[in-house]
């Protein structure tokens, strides 16, 4: 399985939204917390954040090349989904 046009468009759209969110937070000097599934939120220091950017919209299989033993997934993909 390789990249489908719909998958590429989905990731491009999500990437543009994420960039817009990061840009807006930077311009207004607000803190931004980037979160995944929250399974390790208890690790490290607690961060007070004004806004949250989730990586979950970047989930799913991007490409799978069984002959090469290569699986590419989005940043928000849970291992249990693989």
Beta strands, then each sheet from edge to edge (+ up, - down):
strand 1: 32-35
strand 2: 51-54
strand 3: 61-65
strand 4: 70-73
sheet 1: 1+ 2+
sheet 2: 3+ 4-
end
